[in-house]
Amino acid sequence: MINDFQDAITKLCQRFSLEKPKNNEGIFSLKVGEQGIHITKYPKNKILMFAHIEQAKIDCHATLFQKNMFSEVLLKPVLSQEDNTNDWVLWNRQDLHESSIETLYQKLELLSYSSDELLMGSTMTQKEKSSKGALMDIRHCYKN
């Protein structure tokens, strides 16, 4: 069970053997592979993870609509477009007090995997995805 945002960040850092940030009040950012993933508390008592996806790297609009279709994956990220810049944002959110280190890890993994898929233009089926599995390569954390 996660107690608060600071506890969530501390446990994620421990999970990845990263040094705990000195100030994790606002946004905590990780570099997962080549993608920056940001974690914050928004709105109150929710934990939000998001990644900006460069529009130029998204080729197929049908893939975008398929990404947002409901599925059995409860923590599946949602793809949205920011209204001011038209940048794509991949995000997921859940209640902070219902989170555990396992669900946080799963959310981060799903976000990273979905981000990589979009950037590579992957159109693998759900069956192909589940047979391959997903492993994250956490490089380091950085401050905004």
For each residue, the residues with C-beta under 8 A, 3 or more apart:
1: 97 99 100
2: 7 8 11 47 96 97 99 100 101 104
3: 7 97
4: 7 8 96
5: 8 9 24 25 40 41 47 96
6: 9 10 24 25
7: 2 3 4 10 11
8: 2 4 5 11 12 39 47 96 99 104
9: 5 6 12 13 20 21 24 28 39
10: 6 7 13 14 20 24
11: 2 7 8 14 15 101 104
12: 8 9 15 16 18 28 30 39 101 104 105 108
13: 9 10 16 18 19 20 21 141
14: 10 11 17 18 20
15: 11 12 101 105
16: 12 13 30 138
17: 14
18: 12 13 14 138 140 141
19: 13 141
20: 9 10 13 14 24
21: 9 13 24 28 141 143
22:
23: 26
24: 5 6 9 10 20 21 28
25: 5 6
26: 23 40 144
27: 38 39 40 144
28: 9 12 21 24 38 39 40 141
29: 36 37 38 39 141 142 143 144
30: 12 16 36 37 39 108 138 140 141 142
31: 34 35 36 37 138 139 140 141 142
32: 35 36 37 108 111 112 115 136 137 138 139
33: 112 116 136 137 139
34: 31 119
35: 31 32 51 112 115 116 119
36: 29 30 31 32 51 52 142
37: 29 30 31 32 49 50 51 108 111 112 115
38: 27 28 29 49 50 51 144
39: 8 9 12 27 28 29 30 47 48 49 108
40: 5 26 27 28 47 48
41: 5 44 45 46 47 48 96
42: 46 48 93
43: 46
44: 41
45: 41 95 96 97
46: 41 42 43 93 94 95 96
47: 2 5 8 39 40 41 93 94 95 96 99 104
48: 39 40 41 42 91 92 93
49: 37 38 39 77 91 92 93 107 108 111
50: 37 38 89 90 91 92 111
51: 35 36 37 38 89 90 91 111 112 115
52: 36 87 88 89
53: 57 58 79 87 88 89 90 115 118 119
54: 57 58 87 88 119
55: 58 86 87 88
56:
57: 53 54 118 119
58: 53 54 55 61 63 64 88 118 121
59: 63 121
60: 63 64 121 123
61: 58 64 65
62: 65 66
63: 58 59 60 66 67 118 121 123
64: 58 60 61 67 68 79 88 118
65: 61 62 68 69
66: 62 63 69
67: 63 64 77 78 79 90 114 118
68: 64 65 78 79
69: 65 66
70:
71: 76 126
72:
73: 76 110
74:
75: 92 94 103 106 107 110
76: 71 73 92 110 114
77: 49 67 90 91 92 107 110 111 114 115
78: 67 68 90 91 92
79: 53 64 67 68 88 89 90 114 118
80: 88 89 90 91
81: 86 87 88 89
82: 85 86 87 88 89
83: 86
84:
85: 82
86: 55 81 82 83
87: 52 53 54 55 81 82
88: 52 53 54 55 58 64 79 80 81 82 118
89: 50 51 52 53 79 80 81 82
90: 50 51 53 67 77 78 79 80 111 114 115 118
91: 48 49 50 51 77 78 80 111
92: 48 49 50 75 76 77 78 107 110 111
93: 42 46 47 48 49
94: 46 47 75 98 99 103 107
95: 45 46 47 98 99
96: 2 4 5 8 41 45 46 47 99
97: 1 2 3 45
98: 94 95 103
99: 1 2 8 47 94 95 96 103 104
100: 1 2 103 104
101: 2 11 12 15 104 105
102: 105 106
103: 75 94 98 99 100 106 107
104: 2 8 11 12 47 99 100 101 107 108
105: 12 15 101 102 108 109
106: 75 102 103 109 110
107: 49 75 77 92 94 103 104 110 111
108: 12 30 32 37 39 49 104 105 111 112 136
109: 105 106 112 113 134 136
110: 73 75 76 77 92 106 107 113 114 134
111: 32 37 49 50 51 77 90 91 92 107 108 114 115
112: 32 33 35 37 51 108 109 115 116 134 136
113: 109 110 116 117 129 134
114: 67 76 77 79 90 110 111 117 118
115: 32 35 37 51 53 77 90 111 112 118 119
116: 33 35 112 113 119 120 122
117: 113 114 120 122 124
118: 53 57 58 63 64 67 79 88 90 114 115 121 122
119: 34 35 53 54 57 115 116
120: 116 117
121: 58 59 60 63 118
122: 116 117 118
123: 60 63
124: 117 128 129 132
125: 128 129
126: 71 129 130
127: 130 131
128: 124 125 131 132
129: 113 124 125 126 132 134
130: 126 127 133
131: 127 128
132: 124 128 129
133: 130
134: 109 110 112 113 129
135:
136: 32 33 108 109 112
137: 32 33
138: 16 18 30 31 32
139: 31 32 33
140: 18 30 31
141: 13 18 19 21 28 29 30 31
142: 29 30 31 36
143: 21 29
144: 26 27 29 38
